[in-house]
Amino acid sequence: MTDSRATQADIAACVFDELKAIVANLPDVTGCAYERAPTDAQDLPCITMQTLDGAPVERRYLDGGRVANYRFALLLRKQDQEDQDRLDARALLERVASSLAEAHVELGASRAAWGMTLDTLPHRAEAGAGFADWRTELTLKYQTNR
């Protein structure tokens, strides 16, 4: 694919599939969502993946290949009552992000993942009535061939 928007959407789907597989093995997480975090208490805790803005292409080659980045955030929405809940939320999000960064994300034909980095530490991003959002940002670097 040469259209970077279509490629980014496809990359997002590949990363989200890997995230869903990781979350499915976590007994303390209810679900996984893309772009929209649930607000009902019964659906919490939930991990949400959000695509971040930025220029995806880092380097272009004469043969049409390129090195690109897919930037995204993981958000953990969890009920937040006491200090231990907040400590547990931070640790859980860090564990999920580390597992994703270490996973081999299959990107499909003509693309190869070069690696994923954790760009920020998990931090409390926002709080609402009875819940808090914890957030961390990651970047997947990959190469496309023509």
N, C-alpha and C positions, 0 to 999 in steps of 0.2 A: 504494500500500500504506500502510495506516495503522499496522500493527503494526511497531514499531521493530526488534524482533528479526529478523523476516523481511526487513525492509529492509536491515538491517546485513549479513545473510547474502548478500543479492543484491548489495550494494555490494562485499562481499569478493570475490565471484566476478568482478565486473567488473574490479576492481583486479588480481586474480590473473591474469586473461586478458591484461591489458596487460603485467604482469610477465613472464609466460611468453614473450610476443612479444619483449620486450627481451632476455631471457636466451637465447633461441634464436639470436640474432645474435652471441653472445659465444663465440668459440672456446675461451676458457680457463675456461668453466663447463660442467660435465657435465650439470646438471639443475636443476630447479626443483620445489619441493614446498610444500604447504600444511600448516602446523602441526607437522609432524614432519620433523626433519632426519635424513638417512640416517647410518648409522654405519659402513657398509662403505667401505673406502678406495677401492674401484673406483668408487664413486658420488660421489666428491669431486673438485673443489669443487662445492658445491651451494648455491643460494640458497633460503632458506625464508621464507615469509611467515607471520606470526603476528598474529592479531587481539588487540588490547590492550583492557583493561577501561576503562570510563569511561562517563559519561552522554553518549549520542549527540546528544540534542536540545539545541541552543544557544538557539534562539528559535522560538516558535510564533506563527502568525498567525491572525487570526479566521476567515479563509477555509479553514483546515485545512492550509495550507502550513506549512513550517518550514525553518529552517536547521539543518543537522545536521553532525556530525563523525564520520568513521570513522578511528579511531586504530589504527595497526598498526606492526609492526616487521619489518624485513628482517634476516635472519640469514645470514651467509656461513660455512659450515663448510668449512674448508680445511686440508690438511696443513700443519703448522707446524714446520719444521725449523730455519731460520736467520732472522737479522734481515731479510734481503731478502724472505723469504716473508711475514713479518708486515707489512712495508711495502707489498708488493704486494697483500695481502689488504685492507688498509685502503683503498688507492686503488681497488681493484676495487669494493668495496662502495659507496664514495662515488660512483663513476661510475654504478653501477646505480641507486642512490637518486636521483641527480640526473636521470638519464634518465627515470625514472618520474615524478618531480615535474614535469618539463617536458612529459610526454606528455599528450595529450588523452584522458582516460579516458571512454569512452562509458558512461553509467549507465542508459540505457534511457528509456522514456517517463515523462514527468512529473518527471524529475530532471535537474538541471544541476550539473555540477562548477563550483565557484567557484575552486578552486585547491588545490594540495597544497604543504605545507611540510615541510622537514626539521627535525625538532624536536631531534635530537641528532646530534653528529658520530659517525662510525663509531668504535667502540671494541671492544677485546677484552673479551668478556663472560665467556667460560669456556674452559677447556682440558681436553682429555682425552688419552688415550694416542695420540699421533701426530697430533692435529688440534687446531684452535682454532676457537672461534665468535666471529665479529665481528658486532656488532649496531648498528643505527641505527633510530630511531623517526621515523615520519612521520604527518601528519594530512591527510586529504582533507576539505575543507569543501565541502558541496553543499547545494542547495536542492531541496525537494520541493514539488510543487504538488498540490493536492487531487485 
